[in-house]
Amino acid sequence: MISKELSGVIAQMLKPLKGLSLNIVIERLSGHKVIPFDKNNSEDQKILDTLIKCAKNVKVKVNKNEITRDRPNEIGNDIESFVKEELKNLNSEANTLIASNGNKKSTGYPDIAFKDHNQNINYLECKTLSIKNINTT
């Protein structure tokens, strides 16, 4: 887990980087290259199809099991278990990431690691918003 102090330092470092690709920032901070999604690649399209099915199924389950929280990002935390369960139902191994101390991560990015149909590891960040804020950044 990143400390508040380190998080603040990173936030300050990113301010002058406006216009710089997020992929480059992630690669520099993590040491891992981000492989871009290619909408013309059938393998990438299969992953997207799985995620679309997952999202639709999660929406149905969440609507049946209403989640009420004061802050939308707290709902995002609750959504993660629904997403992991549904990815598993769609034959994708999905787990919470493990922190460097060996414990499951409860905060930070990304939320979920899942294996696609080729057993490649993909990372997923769950985001929710309040309908009041749908047109804001």
N, CA, C and O atoms as a GROMACS GRO file, in nm:
protein
  548
    1MET      N    1   0.085  -0.117   0.000
    1MET     CA    2   0.000   0.000   0.000
    1MET      C    3   0.090   0.124   0.000
    1MET      O    4   0.189   0.129   0.073
    2ILE      N    5   0.055   0.221  -0.081
    2ILE     CA    6   0.132   0.344  -0.090
    2ILE      C    7   0.093   0.436   0.025
    2ILE      O    8  -0.025   0.458   0.051
    3SER      N    9   0.194   0.491   0.093
    3SER     CA   10   0.167   0.582   0.203
    3SER      C   11   0.109   0.712   0.150
    3SER      O   12   0.123   0.744   0.031
    4LYS      N   13   0.043   0.788   0.237
    4LYS     CA   14  -0.014   0.917   0.198
    4LYS      C   15   0.097   1.010   0.149
    4LYS      O   16   0.078   1.086   0.055
    5GLU      N   17   0.212   1.003   0.215
    5GLU     CA   18   0.324   1.090   0.177
    5GLU      C   19   0.372   1.057   0.036
    5GLU      O   20   0.391   1.147  -0.045
    6LEU      N   21   0.392   0.928   0.007
    6LEU     CA   22   0.437   0.888  -0.126
    6LEU      C   23   0.331   0.920  -0.230
    6LEU      O   24   0.363   0.965  -0.340
    7SER      N   25   0.205   0.899  -0.195
    7SER     CA   26   0.096   0.931  -0.286
    7SER      C   27   0.098   1.079  -0.321
    7SER      O   28   0.078   1.116  -0.437
    8GLY      N   29   0.123   1.163  -0.222
    8GLY     CA   30   0.132   1.308  -0.245
    8GLY      C   31   0.248   1.344  -0.335
    8GLY      O   32   0.236   1.430  -0.422
    9VAL      N   33   0.362   1.278  -0.312
    9VAL     CA   34   0.480   1.304  -0.395
    9VAL      C   35   0.451   1.265  -0.540
    9VAL      O   36   0.483   1.339  -0.632
   10ILE      N   37   0.390   1.149  -0.560
   10ILE     CA   38   0.357   1.104  -0.695
   10ILE      C   39   0.259   1.200  -0.760
   10ILE      O   40   0.274   1.234  -0.877
   11ALA      N   41   0.157   1.243  -0.685
   11ALA     CA   42   0.059   1.339  -0.739
   11ALA      C   43   0.130   1.466  -0.783
   11ALA      O   44   0.099   1.520  -0.890
   12GLN      N   45   0.222   1.515  -0.703
   12GLN     CA   46   0.295   1.637  -0.738
   12GLN      C   47   0.383   1.614  -0.862
   12GLN      O   48   0.393   1.701  -0.948
   13MET      N   49   0.445   1.497  -0.869
   13MET     CA   50   0.530   1.466  -0.984
   13MET      C   51   0.448   1.461  -1.114
   13MET      O   52   0.497   1.500  -1.220
   14LEU      N   53   0.325   1.415  -1.105
   14LEU     CA   54   0.242   1.399  -1.224
   14LEU      C   55   0.186   1.530  -1.275
   14LEU      O   56   0.151   1.540  -1.393
   15LYS      N   57   0.178   1.631  -1.190
   15LYS     CA   58   0.120   1.760  -1.232
   15LYS      C   59   0.188   1.817  -1.357
   15LYS      O   60   0.119   1.857  -1.450
   16PRO      N   61   0.322   1.821  -1.360
   16PRO     CA   62   0.384   1.879  -1.480
   16PRO      C   63   0.383   1.784  -1.601
   16PRO      O   64   0.431   1.819  -1.708
   17LEU      N   65   0.329   1.665  -1.583
   17LEU     CA   66   0.331   1.565  -1.690
   17LEU      C   67   0.205   1.565  -1.774
   17LEU      O   68   0.181   1.470  -1.849
   18LYS      N   69   0.124   1.668  -1.762
   18LYS     CA   70   0.001   1.672  -1.841
   18LYS      C   71   0.036   1.655  -1.988
   18LYS      O   72   0.132   1.714  -2.037
   19GLY      N   73  -0.043   1.574  -2.056
   19GLY     CA   74  -0.018   1.548  -2.197
   19GLY      C   75   0.070   1.426  -2.220
   19GLY      O   76   0.079   1.377  -2.332
   20LEU      N   77   0.135   1.378  -2.115
   20LEU     CA   78   0.217   1.258  -2.126
   20LEU      C   79   0.128   1.136  -2.114
   20LEU      O   80   0.040   1.132  -2.029
   21SER      N   81   0.149   1.038  -2.197
   21SER     CA   82   0.068   0.918  -2.199
   21SER      C   83   0.070   0.847  -2.064
   21SER      O   84   0.176   0.830  -2.004
   22LEU      N   85  -0.048   0.806  -2.017
   22LEU     CA   86  -0.057   0.732  -1.891
   22LEU      C   87   0.024   0.604  -1.900
   22LEU      O   88   0.081   0.560  -1.800
   23ASN      N   89   0.028   0.542  -2.017
   23ASN     CA   90   0.107   0.420  -2.034
   23ASN      C   91   0.254   0.442  -1.998
   23ASN      O   92   0.315   0.358  -1.933
   24ILE      N   93   0.310   0.556  -2.038
   24ILE     CA   94   0.449   0.588  -2.008
   24ILE      C   95   0.467   0.607  -1.858
   24ILE      O   96   0.564   0.558  -1.800
   25VAL      N   97   0.375   0.678  -1.794
   25VAL     CA   98   0.383   0.701  -1.650
   25VAL      C   99   0.378   0.568  -1.575
   25VAL      O  100   0.459   0.545  -1.485
   26ILE      N  101   0.285   0.482  -1.613
   26ILE     CA  102   0.274   0.351  -1.547
   26ILE      C  103   0.401   0.270  -1.566
   26ILE      O  104   0.451   0.208  -1.472
   27GLU      N  105   0.454   0.269  -1.687
   27GLU     CA  106   0.576   0.194  -1.715
   27GLU      C  107   0.692   0.245  -1.630
   27GLU      O  108   0.769   0.166  -1.575
   28ARG      N  109   0.705   0.376  -1.619
   28ARG     CA  110   0.815   0.433  -1.541
   28ARG      C  111   0.800   0.406  -1.392
   28ARG      O  112   0.898   0.379  -1.323
   29LEU      N  113   0.676   0.415  -1.341
   29LEU     CA  114   0.654   0.393  -1.198
   29LEU      C  115   0.660   0.246  -1.159
   29LEU      O  116   0.707   0.212  -1.050
   30SER      N  117   0.613   0.158  -1.249
   30SER     CA  118   0.602   0.017  -1.213
   30SER      C  119   0.713  -0.070  -1.270
   30SER      O  120   0.741  -0.178  -1.219
   31GLY      N  121   0.776  -0.021  -1.376
   31GLY     CA  122   0.876  -0.104  -1.443
   31GLY      C  123   0.814  -0.206  -1.537
   31GLY      O  124   0.884  -0.292  -1.592
   32HIS      N  125   0.683  -0.197  -1.557
   32HIS     CA  126   0.612  -0.291  -1.645
   32HIS      C  127   0.550  -0.216  -1.761
   32HIS      O  128   0.492  -0.109  -1.744
   33LYS      N  129   0.562  -0.273  -1.878
   33LYS     CA  130   0.507  -0.211  -1.999
   33LYS      C  131   0.357  -0.236  -2.008
   33LYS      O  132   0.310  -0.347  -1.981
   34VAL      N  133   0.283  -0.134  -2.046
   34VAL     CA  134   0.140  -0.145  -2.070
   34VAL      C  135   0.121  -0.186  -2.215
   34VAL      O  136   0.168  -0.119  -2.307
   35ILE      N  137   0.052  -0.296  -2.235
   35ILE     CA  138   0.023  -0.341  -2.371
   35ILE      C  139  -0.111  -0.281  -2.411
   35ILE      O  140  -0.213  -0.312  -2.350
   36PRO      N  141  -0.112  -0.197  -2.513
   36PRO     CA  142  -0.238  -0.130  -2.549
   36PRO      C  143  -0.342  -0.226  -2.606
   36PRO      O  144  -0.309  -0.327  -2.668
   37PHE      N  145  -0.468  -0.192  -2.583
   37PHE     CA  146  -0.579  -0.266  -2.640
   37PHE      C  147  -0.586  -0.235  -2.789
   37PHE      O  148  -0.578  -0.119  -2.829
   38ASP      N  149  -0.601  -0.338  -2.870
   38ASP     CA  150  -0.612  -0.323  -3.015
   38ASP      C  151  -0.749  -0.372  -3.059
   38ASP      O  152  -0.773  -0.493  -3.063
   39LYS      N  153  -0.838  -0.279  -3.093
   39LYS     CA  154  -0.975  -0.317  -3.129
   39LYS      C  155  -0.981  -0.402  -3.254
   39LYS      O  156  -1.084  -0.466  -3.281
   40ASN      N  157  -0.873  -0.405  -3.333
   40ASN     CA  158  -0.870  -0.487  -3.454
   40ASN      C  159  -0.812  -0.626  -3.430
   40ASN      O  160  -0.808  -0.708  -3.522
   41ASN      N  161  -0.768  -0.652  -3.308
   41ASN     CA  162  -0.708  -0.781  -3.274
   41ASN      C  163  -0.819  -0.870  -3.215
   41ASN      O  164  -0.882  -0.834  -3.117
   42SER      N  165  -0.841  -0.986  -3.276
   42SER     CA  166  -0.950  -1.074  -3.231
   42SER      C  167  -0.929  -1.123  -3.089
   42SER      O  168  -1.026  -1.145  -3.016
   43GLU      N  169  -0.805  -1.140  -3.046
   43GLU     CA  170  -0.778  -1.184  -2.909
   43GLU      C  171  -0.818  -1.074  -2.810
   43GLU      O  172  -0.879  -1.102  -2.706
   44ASP      N  173  -0.784  -0.950  -2.841
   44ASP     CA  174  -0.824  -0.838  -2.756
   44ASP      C  175  -0.976  -0.824  -2.756
   44ASP      O  176  -1.035  -0.792  -2.653
   45GLN      N  177  -1.039  -0.847  -2.870
   45GLN     CA  178  -1.184  -0.835  -2.880
   45GLN      C  179  -1.252  -0.940  -2.791
   45GLN      O  180  -1.357  -0.912  -2.733
   46LYS      N  181  -1.194  -1.060  -2.780
   46LYS     CA  182  -1.250  -1.163  -2.692
   46LYS      C  183  -1.247  -1.117  -2.547
   46LYS      O  184  -1.341  -1.141  -2.471
   47ILE      N  185  -1.138  -1.050  -2.508
   47ILE     CA  186  -1.129  -0.998  -2.371
   47ILE      C  187  -1.237  -0.893  -2.349
   47ILE      O  188  -1.305  -0.894  -2.247
   48LEU      N  189  -1.252  -0.803  -2.445
   48LEU     CA  190  -1.355  -0.699  -2.433
   48LEU      C  191  -1.494  -0.762  -2.426
   48LEU      O  192  -1.577  -0.718  -2.347
   49ASP      N  193  -1.520  -0.862  -2.507
   49ASP     CA  194  -1.650  -0.930  -2.504
   49ASP      C  195  -1.677  -0.989  -2.366
   49ASP      O  196  -1.789  -0.980  -2.314
   50THR      N  197  -1.576  -1.050  -2.307
   50THR     CA  198  -1.589  -1.107  -2.172
   50THR      C  199  -1.619  -0.997  -2.071
   50THR      O  200  -1.706  -1.014  -1.985
   51LEU      N  201  -1.548  -0.885  -2.081
   51LEU     CA  202  -1.570  -0.774  -1.987
   51LEU      C  203  -1.709  -0.713  -2.004
   51LEU      O  204  -1.770  -0.672  -1.905
   52ILE      N  205  -1.758  -0.705  -2.127
   52ILE     CA  206  -1.892  -0.653  -2.150
   52ILE      C  207  -1.997  -0.746  -2.089
   52ILE      O  208  -2.090  -0.700  -2.024
   53LYS      N  209  -1.981  -0.878  -2.110
   53LYS     CA  210  -2.073  -0.975  -2.048
   53LYS      C  211  -2.068  -0.962  -1.897
   53LYS      O  212  -2.170  -0.963  -1.829
   54CYS      N  213  -1.947  -0.952  -1.845
   54CYS     CA  214  -1.928  -0.939  -1.700
   54CYS      C  215  -2.001  -0.816  -1.649
   54CYS      O  216  -2.076  -0.825  -1.551
   55ALA      N  217  -1.981  -0.702  -1.713
   55ALA     CA  218  -2.044  -0.578  -1.668
   55ALA      C  219  -2.197  -0.588  -1.671
   55ALA      O  220  -2.264  -0.543  -1.578
   56LYS      N  221  -2.250  -0.647  -1.776
   56LYS     CA  222  -2.396  -0.661  -1.786
   56LYS      C  223  -2.450  -0.750  -1.674
   56LYS      O  224  -2.552  -0.720  -1.613
   57ASN      N  225  -2.381  -0.861  -1.649
   57ASN     CA  226  -2.425  -0.954  -1.545
   57ASN      C  227  -2.410  -0.893  -1.406
   57ASN      O  228  -2.495  -0.914  -1.319
   58VAL      N  229  -2.302  -0.818  -1.384
   58VAL     CA  230  -2.281  -0.751  -1.255
   58VAL      C  231  -2.391  -0.648  -1.233
   58VAL      O  232  -2.442  -0.635  -1.122
   59LYS      N  233  -2.426  -0.574  -1.338
   59LYS     CA  234  -2.532  -0.474  -1.326
   59LYS      C  235  -2.662  -0.537  -1.277
   59LYS      O  236  -2.729  -0.483  -1.190
   60VAL      N  237  -2.697  -0.652  -1.332
   60VAL     CA  238  -2.820  -0.722  -1.292
   60VAL      C  239  -2.810  -0.763  -1.145
   60VAL      O  240  -2.904  -0.742  -1.068
   61LYS      N  241  -2.697  -0.820  -1.106
   61LYS     CA  242  -2.681  -0.867  -0.968
   61LYS      C  243  -2.681  -0.751  -0.868
   61LYS      O  244  -2.740  -0.761  -0.761
   62VAL      N  245  -2.614  -0.642  -0.904
   62VAL     CA  246  -2.609  -0.527  -0.813
   62VAL      C  247  -2.747  -0.464  -0.800
   62VAL      O  248  -2.786  -0.420  -0.691
   63ASN      N  249  -2.822  -0.459  -0.909
   63ASN     CA  250  -2.958  -0.404  -0.901
   63ASN      C  251  -3.049  -0.490  -0.814
   63ASN      O  252  -3.142  -0.438  -0.752
   64LYS      N  253  -3.023  -0.620  -0.807
   64LYS     CA  254  -3.102  -0.709  -0.721
   64LYS      C  255  -3.056  -0.700  -0.576
   64LYS      O  256  -3.135  -0.723  -0.484
   65ASN      N  257  -2.930  -0.665  -0.554
   65ASN     CA  258  -2.870  -0.658  -0.420
   65ASN      C  259  -2.818  -0.516  -0.398
   65ASN      O  260  -2.698  -0.492  -0.395
   66GLU      N  261  -2.910  -0.424  -0.381
   66GLU     CA  262  -2.874  -0.282  -0.374
   66GLU      C  263  -2.760  -0.255  -0.277
   66GLU      O  264  -2.756  -0.307  -0.166
   67ILE      N  265  -2.667  -0.173  -0.322
   67ILE     CA  266  -2.554  -0.129  -0.241
   67ILE      C  267  -2.578   0.018  -0.207
   67ILE      O  268  -2.600   0.100  -0.296
   68THR      N  269  -2.574   0.051  -0.079
   68THR     CA  270  -2.593   0.190  -0.039
   68THR      C  271  -2.470   0.234   0.040
   68THR      O  272  -2.434   0.173   0.141
   69ARG      N  273  -2.409   0.339  -0.006
   69ARG     CA  274  -2.293   0.397   0.062
   69ARG      C  275  -2.300   0.548   0.049
   69ARG      O  276  -2.370   0.601  -0.038
   70ASP      N  277  -2.229   0.618   0.135
   70ASP     CA  278  -2.227   0.764   0.130
   70ASP      C  279  -2.146   0.816   0.012
   70ASP      O  280  -2.180   0.919  -0.046
   71ARG      N  281  -2.039   0.745  -0.023
   71ARG     CA  282  -1.949   0.793  -0.129
   71ARG      C  283  -1.944   0.691  -0.243
   71ARG      O  284  -1.934   0.571  -0.218
   72PRO      N  285  -1.952   0.738  -0.368
   72PRO     CA  286  -1.950   0.646  -0.483
   72PRO      C  287  -1.826   0.556  -0.487
   72PRO      O  288  -1.837   0.439  -0.527
   73ASN      N  289  -1.708   0.607  -0.447
   73ASN     CA  290  -1.590   0.522  -0.453
   73ASN      C  291  -1.598   0.406  -0.354
   73ASN      O  292  -1.534   0.303  -0.375
   74GLU      N  293  -1.676   0.421  -0.247
   74GLU     CA  294  -1.696   0.309  -0.155
   74GLU      C  295  -1.779   0.200  -0.222
   74GLU      O  296  -1.759   0.082  -0.196
   75ILE      N  297  -1.872   0.240  -0.306
   75ILE     CA  298  -1.951   0.143  -0.382
   75ILE      C  299  -1.860   0.069  -0.478
   75ILE      O  300  -1.876  -0.051  -0.501
   76GLY      N  301  -1.764   0.141  -0.535
   76GLY     CA  302  -1.665   0.078  -0.623
   76GLY      C  303  -1.593  -0.037  -0.553
   76GLY      O  304  -1.566  -0.140  -0.613
   77ASN      N  305  -1.562  -0.017  -0.425
   77ASN     CA  306  -1.497  -0.125  -0.348
   77ASN      C  307  -1.590  -0.245  -0.336
   77ASN      O  308  -1.547  -0.360  -0.346
   78ASP      N  309  -1.719  -0.218  -0.314
   78ASP     CA  310  -1.816  -0.327  -0.302
   78ASP      C  311  -1.836  -0.400  -0.435
   78ASP      O  312  -1.859  -0.520  -0.438
   79ILE      N  313  -1.828  -0.327  -0.544
   79ILE     CA  314  -1.848  -0.383  -0.678
   79ILE      C  315  -1.742  -0.488  -0.710
   79ILE      O  316  -1.769  -0.585  -0.782
   80GLU      N  317  -1.622  -0.470  -0.657
   80GLU     CA  318  -1.511  -0.560  -0.690
   80GLU      C  319  -1.546  -0.707  -0.667
   80GLU      O  320  -1.512  -0.791  -0.750
   81SER      N  321  -1.613  -0.739  -0.557
   81SER     CA  322  -1.645  -0.880  -0.530
   81SER      C  323  -1.744  -0.934  -0.634
   81SER      O  324  -1.736  -1.050  -0.673
   82PHE      N  325  -1.838  -0.850  -0.678
   82PHE     CA  326  -1.932  -0.890  -0.782
   82PHE      C  327  -1.858  -0.917  -0.913
   82PHE      O  328  -1.887  -1.014  -0.982
   83VAL      N  329  -1.764  -0.829  -0.946
   83VAL     CA  330  -1.688  -0.843  -1.071
   83VAL      C  331  -1.602  -0.969  -1.067
   83VAL      O  332  -1.599  -1.045  -1.164
   84LYS      N  333  -1.531  -0.992  -0.957
   84LYS     CA  334  -1.448  -1.112  -0.947
   84LYS      C  335  -1.533  -1.238  -0.960
   84LYS      O  336  -1.496  -1.332  -1.032
   85GLU      N  337  -1.645  -1.240  -0.890
   85GLU     CA  338  -1.734  -1.357  -0.897
   85GLU      C  339  -1.782  -1.380  -1.041
   85GLU      O  340  -1.784  -1.494  -1.089
   86GLU      N  341  -1.821  -1.274  -1.108
   86GLU     CA  342  -1.874  -1.288  -1.244
   86GLU      C  343  -1.764  -1.327  -1.342
   86GLU      O  344  -1.789  -1.406  -1.433
   87LEU      N  345  -1.644  -1.273  -1.327
   87LEU     CA  346  -1.534  -1.314  -1.414
   87LEU      C  347  -1.507  -1.464  -1.397
   87LEU      O  348  -1.480  -1.534  -1.494
   88LYS      N  349  -1.515  -1.511  -1.273
   88LYS     CA  350  -1.496  -1.655  -1.249
   88LYS      C  351  -1.608  -1.735  -1.316
   88LYS      O  352  -1.583  -1.842  -1.371
   89ASN      N  353  -1.732  -1.683  -1.310
   89ASN     CA  354  -1.844  -1.750  -1.378
   89ASN      C  355  -1.823  -1.756  -1.529
   89ASN      O  356  -1.876  -1.845  -1.596
   90LEU      N  357  -1.746  -1.662  -1.582
   90LEU     CA  358  -1.717  -1.658  -1.725
   90LEU      C  359  -1.584  -1.726  -1.757
   90LEU      O  360  -1.524  -1.701  -1.862
   91ASN      N  361  -1.539  -1.811  -1.666
   91ASN     CA  362  -1.418  -1.892  -1.682
   91ASN      C  363  -1.288  -1.812  -1.689
   91ASN      O  364  -1.194  -1.850  -1.758
   92SER      N  365  -1.285  -1.701  -1.619
   92SER     CA  366  -1.162  -1.622  -1.607
   92SER      C  367  -1.121  -1.622  -1.461
   92SER      O  368  -1.197  -1.579  -1.374
   93GLU      N  369  -1.002  -1.669  -1.434
   93GLU     CA  370  -0.952  -1.666  -1.297
   93GLU      C  371  -0.933  -1.520  -1.256
   93GLU      O  372  -0.860  -1.446  -1.322
   94ALA      N  373  -0.998  -1.479  -1.149
   94ALA     CA  374  -0.993  -1.338  -1.106
   94ALA      C  375  -0.961  -1.331  -0.958
   94ALA      O  376  -1.020  -1.404  -0.877
   95ASN      N  377  -0.868  -1.243  -0.922
   95ASN     CA  378  -0.824  -1.232  -0.784
   95ASN      C  379  -0.790  -1.089  -0.748
   95ASN      O  380  -0.763  -1.005  -0.834
   96THR      N  381  -0.792  -1.063  -0.618
   96THR     CA  382  -0.738  -0.938  -0.565
   96THR      C  383  -0.587  -0.951  -0.571
   96THR      O  384  -0.533  -1.058  -0.546
   97LEU      N  385  -0.519  -0.843  -0.605
   97LEU     CA  386  -0.373  -0.848  -0.615
   97LEU      C  387  -0.311  -0.866  -0.477
   97LEU      O  388  -0.372  -0.834  -0.375
   98ILE      N  389  -0.191  -0.917  -0.475
   98ILE     CA  390  -0.116  -0.937  -0.352
   98ILE      C  391  -0.012  -0.826  -0.340
   98ILE      O  392   0.063  -0.800  -0.434
   99ALA      N  393  -0.009  -0.760  -0.225
   99ALA     CA  394   0.086  -0.652  -0.199
   99ALA      C  395   0.225  -0.712  -0.173
   99ALA      O  396   0.239  -0.832  -0.156
  100SER      N  397   0.325  -0.626  -0.171
  100SER     CA  398   0.463  -0.671  -0.150
  100SER      C  399   0.482  -0.738  -0.014
  100SER      O  400   0.576  -0.816   0.003
  101ASN      N  401   0.394  -0.708   0.083
  101ASN     CA  402   0.406  -0.771   0.215
  101ASN      C  403   0.338  -0.908   0.220
  101ASN      O  404   0.338  -0.974   0.324
  102GLY      N  405   0.279  -0.950   0.107
  102GLY     CA  406   0.215  -1.082   0.100
  102GLY      C  407   0.066  -1.082   0.130
  102GLY      O  408   0.000  -1.184   0.115
  103ASN      N  409   0.012  -0.968   0.174
  103ASN     CA  410  -0.131  -0.958   0.202
  103ASN      C  411  -0.206  -0.915   0.078
  103ASN      O  412  -0.150  -0.853  -0.012
  104LYS      N  413  -0.336  -0.948   0.074
  104LYS     CA  414  -0.419  -0.901  -0.036
  104LYS      C  415  -0.432  -0.750  -0.026
  104LYS      O  416  -0.449  -0.695   0.083
  105LYS      N  417  -0.422  -0.682  -0.143
  105LYS     CA  418  -0.435  -0.537  -0.146
  105LYS      C  419  -0.578  -0.496  -0.120
  105LYS      O  420  -0.671  -0.552  -0.180
  106SER      N  421  -0.597  -0.401  -0.032
  106SER     CA  422  -0.733  -0.351  -0.007
  106SER      C  423  -0.752  -0.213  -0.069
  106SER      O  424  -0.866  -0.168  -0.083
  107THR      N  425  -0.643  -0.147  -0.105
  107THR     CA  426  -0.651  -0.015  -0.168
  107THR      C  427  -0.548  -0.006  -0.279
  107THR      O  428  -0.461  -0.092  -0.292
  108GLY      N  429  -0.558   0.098  -0.358
  108GLY     CA  430  -0.461   0.120  -0.465
  108GLY      C  431  -0.509   0.066  -0.597
  108GLY      O  432  -0.621   0.017  -0.611
  109TYR      N  433  -0.421   0.075  -0.695
  109TYR     CA  434  -0.454   0.034  -0.831
  109TYR      C  435  -0.363  -0.079  -0.874
  109TYR      O  436  -0.250  -0.084  -0.827
  110PRO      N  437  -0.405  -0.168  -0.956
  110PRO     CA  438  -0.544  -0.192  -0.998
  110PRO      C  439  -0.618  -0.275  -0.895
  110PRO      O  440  -0.559  -0.324  -0.799
  111ASP      N  441  -0.748  -0.290  -0.915
  111ASP     CA  442  -0.832  -0.363  -0.819
  111ASP      C  443  -0.824  -0.514  -0.836
  111ASP      O  444  -0.819  -0.589  -0.738
  112ILE      N  445  -0.824  -0.560  -0.962
  112ILE     CA  446  -0.839  -0.703  -0.990
  112ILE      C  447  -0.738  -0.746  -1.096
  112ILE      O  448  -0.712  -0.674  -1.192
  113ALA      N  449  -0.683  -0.863  -1.077
  113ALA     CA  450  -0.602  -0.929  -1.180
  113ALA      C  451  -0.685  -1.047  -1.230
  113ALA      O  452  -0.738  -1.124  -1.149
  114PHE      N  453  -0.697  -1.061  -1.361
  114PHE     CA  454  -0.770  -1.176  -1.414
  114PHE      C  455  -0.698  -1.233  -1.534
  114PHE      O  456  -0.628  -1.163  -1.607
  115LYS      N  457  -0.716  -1.363  -1.552
  115LYS     CA  458  -0.656  -1.430  -1.667
  115LYS      C  459  -0.759  -1.440  -1.777
  115LYS      O  460  -0.874  -1.476  -1.755
  116ASP      N  461  -0.715  -1.407  -1.898
  116ASP     CA  462  -0.804  -1.416  -2.013
  116ASP      C  463  -0.804  -1.557  -2.069
  116ASP      O  464  -0.745  -1.648  -2.010
  117HIS      N  465  -0.869  -1.578  -2.182
  117HIS     CA  466  -0.883  -1.709  -2.245
  117HIS      C  467  -0.748  -1.770  -2.285
  117HIS      O  468  -0.739  -1.891  -2.305
  118ASN      N  469  -0.643  -1.687  -2.297
  118ASN     CA  470  -0.508  -1.737  -2.328
  118ASN      C  471  -0.420  -1.747  -2.204
  118ASN      O  472  -0.300  -1.772  -2.214
  119GLN      N  473  -0.481  -1.729  -2.088
  119GLN     CA  474  -0.413  -1.732  -1.959
  119GLN      C  475  -0.315  -1.617  -1.939
  119GLN      O  476  -0.227  -1.624  -1.854
  120ASN      N  477  -0.332  -1.510  -2.017
  120ASN     CA  478  -0.254  -1.388  -1.995
  120ASN      C  479  -0.318  -1.310  -1.880
  120ASN      O  480  -0.440  -1.310  -1.865
  121ILE      N  481  -0.235  -1.246  -1.800
  121ILE     CA  482  -0.286  -1.169  -1.687
  121ILE      C  483  -0.322  -1.029  -1.734
  121ILE      O  484  -0.243  -0.962  -1.802
  122ASN      N  485  -0.441  -0.986  -1.697
  122ASN     CA  486  -0.493  -0.853  -1.727
  122ASN      C  487  -0.529  -0.786  -1.596
  122ASN      O  488  -0.559  -0.854  -1.497
  123TYR      N  489  -0.525  -0.655  -1.594
  123TYR     CA  490  -0.556  -0.581  -1.473
  123TYR      C  491  -0.680  -0.495  -1.497
  123TYR      O  492  -0.696  -0.435  -1.604
  124LEU      N  493  -0.766  -0.490  -1.398
  124LEU     CA  494  -0.893  -0.421  -1.410
  124LEU      C  495  -0.914  -0.328  -1.291
  124LEU      O  496  -0.892  -0.367  -1.176
  125GLU      N  497  -0.954  -0.208  -1.320
  125GLU     CA  498  -0.986  -0.109  -1.218
  125GLU      C  499  -1.137  -0.086  -1.222
  125GLU      O  500  -1.192  -0.055  -1.328
  126CYS      N  501  -1.204  -0.102  -1.109
  126CYS     CA  502  -1.349  -0.084  -1.101
  126CYS      C  503  -1.379   0.060  -1.060
  126CYS      O  504  -1.330   0.108  -0.958
  127LYS      N  505  -1.459   0.127  -1.140
  127LYS     CA  506  -1.497   0.265  -1.111
  127LYS      C  507  -1.648   0.277  -1.108
  127LYS      O  508  -1.718   0.218  -1.191
  128THR      N  509  -1.698   0.353  -1.013
  128THR     CA  510  -1.841   0.383  -1.004
  128THR      C  511  -1.856   0.534  -0.991
  128THR      O  512  -1.761   0.604  -0.957
  129LEU      N  513  -1.976   0.582  -1.019
  129LEU     CA  514  -2.002   0.724  -1.005
  129LEU      C  515  -2.146   0.745  -0.964
  129LEU      O  516  -2.232   0.659  -0.981
  130SER      N  517  -2.169   0.860  -0.911
  130SER     CA  518  -2.304   0.900  -0.876
  130SER      C  519  -2.370   0.954  -1.002
  130SER      O  520  -2.306   1.024  -1.081
  131ILE      N  521  -2.495   0.923  -1.022
  131ILE     CA  522  -2.567   0.972  -1.141
  131ILE      C  523  -2.563   1.125  -1.147
  131ILE      O  524  -2.570   1.183  -1.255
  132LYS      N  525  -2.551   1.189  -1.029
  132LYS     CA  526  -2.541   1.335  -1.024
  132LYS      C  527  -2.414   1.386  -1.092
  132LYS      O  528  -2.410   1.500  -1.138
  133ASN      N  529  -2.311   1.301  -1.097
  133ASN     CA  530  -2.180   1.342  -1.148
  133ASN      C  531  -2.149   1.282  -1.285
  133ASN      O  532  -2.033   1.281  -1.326
  134ILE      N  533  -2.248   1.232  -1.355
  134ILE     CA  534  -2.222   1.158  -1.478
  134ILE      C  535  -2.153   1.242  -1.585
  134ILE      O  536  -2.082   1.186  -1.669
  135ASN      N  537  -2.172   1.372  -1.585
  135ASN     CA  538  -2.111   1.457  -1.687
  135ASN      C  539  -1.988   1.533  -1.639
  135ASN      O  540  -1.947   1.631  -1.701
  136THR      N  541  -1.928   1.488  -1.528
  136THR     CA  542  -1.809   1.553  -1.478
  136THR      C  543  -1.689   1.462  -1.501
  136THR      O  544  -1.707   1.345  -1.536
  137THR      N  545  -1.569   1.512  -1.482
  137THR     CA  546  -1.448   1.430  -1.502
  137THR      C  547  -1.415   1.351  -1.380
  137THR      O  548  -1.317   1.276  -1.379
   0.00000   0.00000   0.00000
